[in-house]
């Protein structure tokens, strides 16, 4: 199956215990958006009509702002400037995966 392009935003919140977890559409308590990625289209490989399968996709970092955590300043532009590649496996509604930084080709 073709997985279309999409976006992902990483939020930072000094007080995550105040986040409302029951409504994923209400982002007012999620914190400050500190990074935004655009995922390229990919292929979800499945032998059972999409119930389970795997996907590999890359996402470009398109915006980033610095944020502070425990007295240190971080910026995704410095941490993963070339974006990420994610490896995802899923069964039914459950999925797991990992993402790694894209290198600079050197």
C-alpha angles and dihedrals in degrees: 000000000000114000109205126225116279145167134246129193128200115212128200122207126177089204107040091164087072092059117114103232098179096073113048091184094061103080095167091103097041096090132232120339104240101171138019127197133190114213119214119228115274144177123256105210114212135159094194106054095273102311090115135005149110138268136189118198140160128222127199119221104237102171138013139170128193119257133182127234122177091344095309125109119226132185124184087215087069097036101048108002094163095051131239142289115216130203112200134180124186143183119189108317094340124091138171133186150141135231129211132194118261109238126229094246095252 
